[in-house]
């Protein structure tokens, strides 16, 4: 299986949008939150915005298998100081049928290479806590955990506080 990692072309918008929607379903399935039709609509707009963005600090790459997009990765750069640039891996998604074939690794490696070319020296990724498979994948490509983030949801507050 020969997969080409490349920048998206106009013909890829439909596949990218579908996978962007699949991504929120996958994340929400694990958190047991329901994906609303409004969330799907918002995600479609988000996908179009990311796809069409002409931002030198952002990179979207797709995995092409014989002319068909089977995954994507999205990353951004953020200048912390005049000399320190951070690279953030925002999302990586591979069609379920093509997982465990090295495609996600190729996507992430290509994105990290671009970030290094852009002078990023620190790379970060944030994962939902329930995504054990993703954390194994991220660890396998070289990321190590550095902290734990806790979230407080106001709706879970008890009346007696």
N, C-alpha and C positions, 0 to 999 in steps of 0.2 A: 504494500500500500504506500504510494508516494503522495504525500500531502505537501502542498505548497502554502507557506505562510506569506500573506501579502496584504497590502492595503485594500480596503473594499472598493468595489466598482459600483456604478449605479444599479446594475442588475442584481446586486447582493442585498439591497434594502429589504426586500420581502423576507429573505432568510434571516437576516440579522434581527429584524423586528420580531419574527416568530420565536427566535431563540431568546431574545430579551424578555419576552413574555413567559417563555418556559422557565427562565431563570427565576422570576418572582414566584412562579408556582412552586418550583423546587425549594426555594428558601421558605416560603410560607407553609408548605406541606410539613416541613420539619418543625416549625414553630406552632403548628396547629391553628394558624390564623387563616381566616377565609379571604381569598382574593376576590375583591368586589369588581363589578363591571367598570366602576369608575377608576379603580386602580389599573385595570387592564388598559383602559383608554389613555390614562396618564402615561403608562409605560410605552404605549405606541408613540405618543408625542415625544417622550424622552428618547426613544430609539431613533426617531427621525432627527432630533436635535443633535444627538451624538454622531450619527452617520454623516450629517451635513456640516458638522463643526469644522471650521477652518481656524483651529487654535493650535499654535505651535507648541503648546504645553500639554497637549493631549494626543494620544495615539490609539487608534482602533485598528486592530488587525484581525483578519479572518483566516480560517483554515480551509483551503480549497482542495477537495478530493475529486479529481476528474471533472472539474467545472462546477461542482456543487459545494456550497458552503456547508461545513459540518461543525463549525464552532467559531468562537470569537474570544478576544481578550481586549480589555480596555484599561488604559493606564493614564495617569496624569503626573506632571511634574510640578513641584512647588518649591520656589526659592525661599529658604528659611532665613538666610543672611546673604550678603554679597557674594560669599564664596561657598555656601553650602546649599546644595540642591537635593531635595528628597524626591524619590520616585514612588508613586503609590499604585499598586495593582488593585484596581477597583473591582473588576469582574473578570471571571474566566468561565466560559461555558462551552461544553462539547456535547453534541447530540448523544443521547444515551446509547445508541447503537454503536458508536465509535469510541466510547470510553475505554480506557486501559489499553490503548493502542499507541500511546506516546504523543497524541495530538495536543493535549493540554500542556505537556512539557514543552513541545516545540513552540506553541503560542507564547507561553511565559518566557521562554529563553529569548525569543525574538523581541518581545517587549522590553525585557531587561537589557538587551543589547542596545536597543534604541535609547533607553534611559541613560546608559553609560556613555553613549556618544554625545548625549546632551549634558554631560558632566554631573549626572546624579551619582552620589556616593553612598546614600542611604536608601534602602528600599523597604517599603512597608506594605502589609496587607492586613485587612481586618475581616474576620470571618464570623458569621453567626455562631454562637456557642454550641449549637446542636449539630453542626456539620462535621462530624468526626471524619468522614471520608475525605472531605476537603482539607481538613487539617493534616491528615496523613499525606495527601498530595502536595500541599504547600511545604511541608517539612521535607519531603523527598526531593524537591527542587532547590532546597538550600535555605529556606526561611526557618528561623528559630523563634519560639515564643519569648517575648520580653516583658509582658505585663498582662494583667487581667483587667478588663473593663467591666464595671458593674453599672447596671441601669436601674433606675427607680421609675416606675410608672405610677403617676398620680391616681389613675383609676383603680389601682390595687390597694390604695390607702384605706385603712379601716376607719370607721366613724369615731372610734374611741381615742384617736390620736389628737 
